[in-house]
Amino acid sequence: MTHLDRINAAIAAIAYPAQPEQLYEPIAYTMSLGGKRLRPQLVLMACEALGGDVERAIQPAVGLELFHNFTLLHDDVMDRADVRRGQPTVHRRWNDNVAILSGDAMLTMAAQHIAQAPSKCAQQVMELFNRTAMEIYEGQQWDMDFEYRDDVSAEEYLEMIRLKTSVLLGCACEMGALIAGAPHDTCERFYKVGEQLGLMFQMQDDLLDVWGDPATFGKEIGGDIMNNKKTFLLIDAIQQAQGDDALELRRWIHDEEALRNMKVPAVTAIYERLGLRQQLEQRMAALAADVKTQLSLIDMDEEHRKGFERLVDNLLHRMS
């Protein structure tokens, strides 16, 4: 049985109370939509690579996936997103209040599952989770704040992404290492690997939001452009655009009534004239090489190392 099979089986086995229906049905709906299950897979992969008992890591891994999906429920409300994984978001299928409250319940369920970590490391695991959760909330606030600023630097954006996205992948890797009983320096190194994977993941998300296929990406293309989300692409465009391109970009950013079928292709064209896709792909390739270097410094057998390297390559070229 693969790690993904184990995770999906554990998620399918979650017993939701029958009532109140509008609290639990949206949670079951959300978890049934699938997804890459990247974070729980990282928990199991790190645990196994370091000689740990994978079965003892499954419930904490499921807890991280519940937590991740909780953040998506609330993100979709804040972003007014209509589609998630090719299906209507919870706030669209039900309403905002349902999405918020079901998300709250998912957060508590996540903590309950993570608390099932082995007793020898339970306190460390919960401390890691709680710190990570607070960092993610901070990252989400920075993300919202950046929508109203035109002077966001690349360094500020990197820190926001580290908080909003990367720390959860770092948490997943370190959680698996903690459950395996790995020494402190190995746990720290695995955390850094997860952080870098998270940065790669966000870079590819930024690309797919502009050039992805809606049928495989699972979300409407151009959402970041319409919401003036500060992405690697928009920040680079603001810094690099000159002359007519700079004027046009500023006009689209400040046009609150712009139509999607006009704004998205116009801003995309500016990105393409500046060669921003190629620039970001080069950054991702360099980051992938660095992740593989970090993996080479962790004491694990070649089979597990190659498994992580395949994951790096898959993230580099993913389409969804």
Secondary structure, 3 states (H helix, E strand, C coil): CCHHHHHHHHHHCCCCCCCCHHHHHHHHHHHHCCCCCHHHHHHHHHHHHCCCCHHHHHHHHHHHHHHHHHHHHHHHHHHCCCEECCEECHHHHCCHHHHHHHHHHHHHHHHHHHCCCCCCCHHHHHHHHHHHHHHHHHHHHHHHHHCCCCCCCHHHHHHHHHHHHHHHHHHHHHHHHHHCCCCHHHHHHHHHHHHHHHHHHHHHHHHHHHHCCHHHHCCCCCHHHHCCCCCHHHHHHHHHCCHHHHHHHHHHHHCCCCCHHHHHHHHHHHHHHHCHHHHHHHHHHHHHHHHHHHHHCCCCCHHHHHHHHHHHHHHHHCCC
